């Protein structure tokens, strides 16, 4: 089914779809990547921040982010590119620490402990892993987690009944329904049942509508695009007045990312499966958020020199050299892009770790809002 | 305060803001139009449709739209340009007729008469005129209109109480609160009180959210951007896969227009007051929707040859030759644009007449949906 991969950016790389990709990305786009270059064994140096950065700063922090190299971990890459590497793993760790400090401060002042309820339907291993990771992350920062596990054949009514109970529970400040749901359920009915005040995933149409509107603010911003923005902000990437291209228009990444960039006064274009000249449009962008789920789609030739690139894609490609038989690559051809871009997130270790950090941040924000704590 | 105008596109034209403009457009943008050319006395020929077009067709109809010239009316312009003129007045008339036929069919089959409630607060003359026009348009197609007039000093609570009554009234299928509201009222609180099933203006965040999301549809599409799309469709302008630029990002025109174009598979860029190179970006577009409220902002040099232009702007500029002392111009310099574009709406007589037609269409759709009539 899948061919072996010659290089990160080989056009013959066939990605195997992990469930995460299915959850993150809508039906496969019809881009045709341009022919691949010769394989390159060299990869750029992963640069990491030297010191913790405060929560939600908007100042230029690229210098700090590039001040130190990280030690060997899955995100670590080596060698000679010009792009600064945005270390999402490090930023996510800093955010988790900041959230932990705020939770302790809130608990000391009010006695309130933020609570996150997670509803898991079925026994998909990947979903179970995500839920376990979320639970662990909650515990680490002091968020109390509540979990409901329902069998694969549970009814929509049962799921909605549990949501309703959590909606009314004052110790729960955030409710998350783990996707994907079994096929016999209607995602829309279930997600709409979550109170918008506790919709920490930010998927309710009211939250998306408020995100799109001038002069309104959503209760919650969806975690992955919020993480993308946080990486840009903490990397000192100026957004106001800049050209931005978002590749992909899914409800949970591409569309809200575009709306967030526009709220931050970028001039935004959305590139999608029907776009006739994605390369030409993308090359005009100062900021690229790629969230389309196609391995190595964005080649070096698509990138304006100096652009900042946030790569949301997590695509497994066959790799006989890996013990698992595959490895993860982004939507952006890292080898090529890192030679042209000004800053880039690696895959893994870029946007990935930010999603759970933003979930914790949204849960804290919810508890603060509900209890009017500042 | 205002200088006299030398030509439609003179850079020294100072627009006087009518209340409509304030209602349609958010705070003034900071574009700096490029220097104006020498005044041109020539204007293009207004071409109108030869025969009624069916409701919501998607086929190419430019040929029909350009088959006959209209007689003398405020929209009529003369002479030699290449662009086809999209006659909004004629299309709106056709839509009103089509809506009237559908309402009669529904009444015959079910006995139900669609009802539209309009709430007017204060005694602003322009608002009174709009409400009167809407009422007349309703009567003409067979929609029963309900009107509540409240004094300028009415409380927010009073307005919301009337909205609640209409929300519960089964003979009312659409509720419209005439904007702008007095300053002591919170627009958001009031507009959010309208049931989303009766929000024929389509301004509720849920409607905007559903418009932004893939796989969801709003209950209602805001009338003016819906009118823009209808003009494009009925003029045979292909949208799928085309580059589109929306100039302006207001909640009631620019933003929903961009979302609609994207839902129709255009590749959309939104140009706004913080955009650094609006001319360059606009020139890439096959479709331009200008909704920024700056007289003659879009010059001929901004336009790709053959592009389709929908001009939402209605800007009064001083004109000593006019009995009223001013005349209305769009956001697009018509004299220049009509020599470059493939199709263009005039001002007045373009988008303007479409808004009420779409309101009637939304009210009919609402009654059909509530009574499950197809």
Interface residues (C-beta under 8 A of the other chain):
Chain A: X26 X188 X204 X205 X206 X207 X208 X209 X210 X211 X212 X213 X214 X215 X216 X240 X241 X243 X249 X250 X251 X255 X259 X262 X265 X266 X267 X268 X269 X270 X271 X272 X274 X275 X276 X281
Chain B: X26 X188 X204 X205 X206 X207 X208 X209 X210 X211 X212 X213 X214 X215 X216 X240 X241 X243 X249 X250 X251 X255 X259 X262 X265 X266 X267 X268 X269 X270 X271 X272 X274 X275 X276 X281
